[in-house]
Amino acid sequence: MNVNNDILCREEGAVSPDYVCKKHKFMPQSKSFKDNDFKCIQCENFVVSDMNPLANSTIGLCKLFSVRQFDGERKRACSKFLKSTKLEVS
């Protein structure tokens, strides 16, 4: 608030900046999507090309948008990003 730097509390109304409500829970600020710097290769929708099975390739395509292959390590992830899950077979 502009008058005396008071903060508007949902439970108590206008309170001073150093007031701590008993219902207050500290929630650290999460990183935004752009701050995480995810790459396409980390996405569930990225399909790695199997042209050369002996090489550990990062070349592939996005099954949502792309028809051309590209390097998944270089391209930043889009807004449809889904973190891929790694499944291990033993």
C-alpha positions in Angstrom: 0.0 0.0 0.0 1.3 3.4 -0.8 0.4 5.2 2.4 2.9 3.7 4.8 4.2 0.5 3.1 1.6 -1.7 4.8 0.9 -5.1 3.3 -2.6 -6.4 2.7 -3.1 -9.7 4.5 -6.0 -11.9 3.4 -6.8 -12.8 7.0 -6.0 -9.6 9.0 -6.4 -6.8 6.4 -3.7 -4.0 6.3 -0.7 -5.0 8.4 2.9 -3.6 8.9 5.7 -5.0 6.7 7.2 -6.9 9.6 3.9 -8.5 10.8 3.8 -12.3 10.4 0.4 -13.9 10.3 0.0 -17.3 12.1 -1.4 -18.7 8.8 1.6 -17.5 6.8 3.5 -20.2 4.9 6.8 -19.3 3.2 6.8 -20.4 -0.4 10.1 -19.9 -2.1 9.8 -18.3 -5.5 9.9 -21.0 -8.2 11.9 -20.5 -11.4 9.9 -19.6 -14.4 9.9 -21.8 -17.4 12.3 -19.6 -19.3 14.8 -19.6 -16.4 15.1 -23.4 -16.4 16.8 -23.5 -19.8 15.4 -26.9 -20.9 16.5 -28.3 -24.2 14.3 -30.3 -26.7 16.3 -33.5 -26.1 14.9 -33.5 -22.5 11.3 -33.4 -23.7 9.0 -36.4 -23.9 8.0 -35.4 -27.4 11.5 -35.4 -28.9 12.3 -38.6 -30.8 16.0 -39.4 -31.4 16.8 -40.5 -34.9 18.1 -44.0 -35.2 19.9 -43.5 -38.5 23.2 -44.5 -37.0 22.6 -46.8 -34.0 26.3 -47.0 -33.1 26.6 -43.2 -32.5 25.1 -41.5 -29.4 23.1 -39.0 -31.4 21.2 -35.9 -30.3 19.7 -35.5 -33.8 16.0 -36.1 -34.0 12.6 -34.5 -34.4 9.7 -33.2 -32.3 6.7 -35.4 -32.8 4.3 -32.4 -32.1 5.7 -29.8 -34.5 8.6 -30.9 -36.6 9.1 -32.7 -39.9 12.8 -31.8 -40.2 15.5 -33.3 -37.9 17.5 -31.0 -35.7 20.0 -31.1 -32.8 18.0 -31.4 -29.6 20.9 -30.3 -27.5 21.0 -26.9 -29.2 17.4 -25.9 -29.5 15.5 -24.6 -26.5 12.3 -26.3 -25.4 9.0 -24.9 -26.4 5.9 -24.1 -24.3 4.6 -27.7 -24.8 7.6 -29.1 -22.9 7.0 -32.3 -20.9 10.0 -33.6 -18.9 10.9 -37.0 -20.2 11.0 -40.0 -17.9 13.9 -42.4 -18.2 12.9 -46.0 -18.0 15.6 -48.6 -17.3 15.4 -52.2 -18.1 17.4 -54.6 -16.0 
